[in-house]
Amino acid sequence: MADFIIYIMGIVDKFGYIGVLVSSALEYACFPMSSEILLPFIGCCVYNGSMELINAVFAATIGAVFGCTFCFYMGRLGKRFIDKLCRYGVIKDGISVAERKFDEYGDFSVFILRLFPIARTYVSFPAGMSNMSYTRFICFTAAGAFVWNSMLISAGYLLGEYWKNVSDFMFNHKLAFNIIIFTVIAYILITALRKKLCLKTK
């Protein structure tokens, strides 16, 4: 897997935004690669002047839409097909976790789970199996992927040549990192909701 990630990094370095789009599409389509390494590396490329930050984030988000769309329509083929295709290992476990969360929280879980490890890439399958509206799926997917991509690419950009240290830290502390992100987003959403309710009561 390490060799594959190095190969993908070479594609990003050589082809710029197209490389970002392709590598992001592969990652969101459940290929064996870690966004905690890939996205900060993209940020490092931005730091080195080969790309613009906002364009890199958008390219990664567009790639995410393509990759997730592939998994979404695989899910449309049905649970029995997915079970046969992914009978073993991490993929099976990831889909099982994503299914439980999707059943619990519904369509909005597509946005929330984009910010959590394991289920982040696999939630597209239960969304497809549930016959969720593709338009809603893409809206939630693009929003969640944009937040995730923005944070990790920006982290790589801000730390410049030290991106490797950040990637290693995030890879080794995935759960803590994602809990922090979820807490921040939940705080923002709750604060905005409270302000809206206060305005209605005045």
C-alpha positions in Angstrom: 0.0 0.0 0.0 2.9 2.4 0.8 4.2 2.0 -2.7 0.8 2.7 -4.2 0.5 5.9 -2.1 4.0 7.0 -3.2 2.9 6.4 -6.8 -0.3 8.5 -6.4 1.8 11.3 -4.8 3.9 11.2 -8.0 0.8 11.7 -10.1 -0.3 14.7 -8.0 3.2 16.2 -8.2 3.4 15.7 -12.0 -0.2 16.5 -13.1 -1.2 19.2 -10.6 -5.0 19.7 -10.3 -5.8 16.7 -12.6 -3.6 14.6 -10.3 -5.5 15.9 -7.3 -8.8 15.1 -8.9 -7.8 11.6 -9.9 -6.1 10.7 -6.6 -9.1 12.1 -4.6 -11.5 10.1 -6.7 -9.6 6.9 -6.1 -9.4 7.5 -2.3 -13.2 8.2 -2.1 -13.9 5.2 -4.2 -12.3 3.0 -1.4 -8.9 2.4 -3.0 -6.3 1.5 -0.3 -4.8 4.9 0.4 -5.0 7.3 3.3 -6.4 10.8 2.9 -4.5 11.7 6.1 -1.3 11.4 4.1 -2.5 12.3 0.6 -4.3 15.6 1.4 -1.5 17.2 3.5 0.9 16.3 0.7 -1.4 18.3 -1.7 -1.2 21.2 0.8 2.6 20.9 0.7 2.4 21.2 -3.1 0.4 24.3 -2.7 3.0 25.7 -0.3 5.7 25.0 -2.8 3.8 27.2 -5.4 2.7 24.5 -7.9 -1.0 25.0 -7.1 -3.5 27.5 -5.5 -5.1 26.5 -2.2 -8.7 27.0 -3.1 -8.3 25.4 -6.5 -6.7 22.3 -5.0 -9.5 22.0 -2.4 -12.1 22.2 -5.2 -10.3 19.7 -7.4 -10.1 17.3 -4.4 -13.9 17.8 -3.8 -14.8 17.2 -7.4 -12.7 14.0 -7.3 -14.6 13.0 -4.1 -17.9 13.5 -5.9 -16.8 11.2 -8.7 -15.4 8.5 -6.4 -18.4 8.5 -4.1 -20.8 8.4 -7.1 -19.1 5.2 -8.2 -19.7 3.6 -4.8 -23.2 5.0 -4.6 -24.2 3.3 -7.9 -22.5 0.1 -6.8 -24.8 0.2 -3.8 -27.7 0.6 -6.1 -27.0 -3.0 -7.3 -28.2 -4.2 -3.9 -26.9 -5.5 -0.5 -26.5 -9.1 -1.8 -24.2 -7.9 -4.5 -22.2 -5.8 -2.1 -21.9 -8.6 0.4 -20.5 -10.9 -2.3 -18.1 -8.3 -3.6 -16.8 -7.3 -0.2 -16.9 -10.5 1.9 -13.6 -10.0 3.8 -11.5 -7.6 5.8 -11.6 -3.9 6.2 -14.1 -3.2 3.4 -16.7 -5.5 4.9 -16.2 -3.9 8.4 -16.3 -0.4 7.0 -19.6 -1.0 5.1 -21.1 -2.6 8.2 -20.3 0.4 10.4 -21.6 2.8 7.7 -24.8 0.8 7.4 -25.5 1.0 11.1 -24.9 4.7 11.2 -27.0 5.3 8.1 -29.9 3.4 9.5 -29.6 5.4 12.7 -29.2 8.9 11.3 -30.6 8.7 7.8 -29.5 10.8 4.8 -27.7 13.4 7.0 -25.2 10.7 8.0 -23.7 11.1 4.5 -22.4 14.5 5.6 -21.5 13.6 9.1 -19.6 10.4 8.3 -17.4 12.1 5.7 -15.6 13.5 8.8 -15.0 10.1 10.5 -12.5 7.3 9.8 -13.5 3.9 8.2 -17.2 4.8 7.6 -16.1 8.1 5.8 -15.6 6.4 2.4 -18.0 3.5 2.9 -21.2 5.4 3.6 -21.8 5.8 -0.1 -22.7 2.1 -0.3 -25.7 2.1 2.2 -26.8 5.4 0.7 -27.1 3.7 -2.7 -28.7 0.6 -1.3 -31.3 2.7 0.5 -32.4 4.4 -2.8 -31.5 7.8 -1.4 -32.0 10.6 -3.8 -28.8 11.1 -5.8 -29.2 14.9 -5.6 -29.3 14.8 -1.8 -26.5 12.4 -1.8 -24.2 14.6 -3.9 -25.1 17.7 -1.8 -24.2 16.1 1.5 -21.2 14.4 0.0 -19.8 17.6 -1.5 -20.3 19.5 1.7 -18.7 16.9 3.9 -15.8 16.3 1.5 -15.2 20.0 1.2 -14.9 20.4 4.9 -12.5 17.4 5.2 -10.4 18.4 2.2 -10.2 22.0 3.3 -8.9 21.1 6.7 -6.3 18.5 5.7 -5.0 20.4 2.6 -4.8 23.6 4.7 -2.9 21.7 7.4 -0.3 20.6 4.8 -0.1 24.1 3.4 0.4 25.8 6.7 3.1 23.4 7.8 4.9 23.5 4.4 7.8 21.0 4.3 6.7 19.6 7.7 3.6 18.1 6.2 5.0 14.6 6.8 5.0 15.1 10.6 1.3 16.2 10.5 0.3 13.3 8.2 2.0 10.8 10.6 0.3 12.4 13.6 -3.2 12.4 12.0 -2.8 8.8 10.7 -1.8 7.6 14.2 -4.5 9.6 16.0 -7.4 9.3 13.5 -10.2 8.9 16.1 -9.0 11.9 18.3 -8.6 14.1 15.2 -12.0 13.3 13.8 -13.7 13.8 17.2 -12.2 17.3 17.4 -13.5 18.1 13.9 -17.0 16.8 14.7 -17.0 18.8 18.0 -16.1 22.0 16.1 -18.8 21.4 13.4 -21.4 20.5 16.0 -20.7 23.7 18.0 -21.0 25.8 14.8 -24.3 24.2 13.8 -25.8 24.4 17.3 -24.7 28.1 17.7 -26.3 28.9 14.3 -29.5 27.1 15.2 -29.8 28.9 18.5 -29.3 32.3 16.8 -32.0 31.4 14.3 -34.4 30.4 17.0 -33.7 33.6 19.0 -34.5 35.7 15.9 -37.8 33.8 15.4 -38.9 34.4 19.0 -38.2 38.2 18.9 
